[in-house]
Amino acid sequence: MRHYLSQHKRLIFIGATLVALAITLWETNRFLQEFKQEERAKMEILASAYQKLLDVKDDNPALLNLSSAILEKNHTIPVIIVDKKGNVVFHRNLSKGKPEYIQKKLKEFRQTDKHFKLDLGDNDYQILYYGDSSLLSKLTYYPVILVAIFLLFAAIVYMYYHTGKISDENRLWSGLAKETAHQIGTPLSSLMGWIEILKAENNPDIPVEEIERDVQRLNVISQRFSKIGSKPELKPGDIVEITKHTLHYLKNRTSKLVNITLKAPEKLQALVNEQLYSWVIENMVKNAIDSMEGKGNITIEISDNGQQVFIDISDTGKGIHASKFKQIFQPGYTTKKRGWGLGLSLSKRIIEQYHKGKIFVKKSVLGEGTTFRIVLQKG
């Protein structure tokens, strides 16, 4: 219910933002059109004043002065006047007065309807061309700037909510992990005590060593959970030996129908937290076994390129569709009837957030199998 309300609020916010943007753009466009009409009216007056200058007689100095004053008042609108042969006879408000620049602007003005014909009499005439004022030119980009501001604002809001959500999820994840470690720790201490008592009795019918290994395993799991949310210590370690040790434990507790093979050099150093890395290998192998439905081959191949270490985990399972390559790492994603869908998500968190490495689907063929690749920094 809370998720529904939260999503409903987001939709309302997005809708309100789009409506506000649409209204603002519409009003801005209306204002620009009115501004253009106003400039057109100014140019009509200016053209009329210039026509009066051409028509005025020497015995009418008042009209001459008025027309000249109107022309001098134009400080913003660029103007070019040409004769009927196309020669420039007058220009104003062009920041660059070079002939090449004036001809360039004249070519631009001729492609618009912004001009007036000035009659000189005796079948002679001039044409007054004009362009947008500097203010109107700047305002033309205003809608684009406005959209950019809205998009930036929307991005900031999204990042705020998204970061807050991730932060809450991380705190919940860390709290759950630490509480799990705490809950396991209490009965674990008691089990260790009982094992010591069983050892003292020396009863050959009780497999104390196997029980001790499983209790030690529970202790390792508890330590792993306690590290979630804390910055783990990365040390140079032999990634081959750590992987061998993890696989040895898994082989003894895996069906004989699953064949696990390790291809690796004798030694290879990587920056790693041993407990967390082992947890990832366990998750990946168990995920492969589930994909193969408990029967098939798993191959782990370790190599390097001088700076990075590659751990490729291949199975002969049912494969993954390319569209699911990223989705399978999301928390809660699972194709099994039982399970929380946290194995791959946890592995991704451990490798990418704690080890600053990478984990991804290297390749997958439906019906043939999948290869995952883990990338770590060389130690």
Buried (B, 14 or more C-beta within 10 A) or exposed (E): EEEEEEEEEEEEEEEEBEEEBEEBBEEBEEEBEEBBEEBEEBBEEBBBBBBBBBBBEEEEEEBBEBBBEBBEEBEEBBBBBBBEEEEBEEBBBBEEEEEEEBEEBBEBBBEEEBBBEBEEEEEEEBBBBBBBBBEBEEBEEBBEEBEEEBEEEBEEBEEEBEEEEEEEEBEEBBEEBBEBBEEBBEEBEEBBEEBEEBBEEEEEEEEBEEBBBEBEEBBBBBBBBBBBBEEBEBEEBBBBBBBBEBBEBBEEEBEEEBBBEBEBEEEBBBBBBBBBBBBBBBBBBEBBBBBBEEEBBBBBBBEBEEEBBBBBBBBBBBBBEEEBBEEBBEBEBBEEEEEEBBBBBBBBBBBBEBBEBBBBBBBBEEEEBBBBBBBBBBB
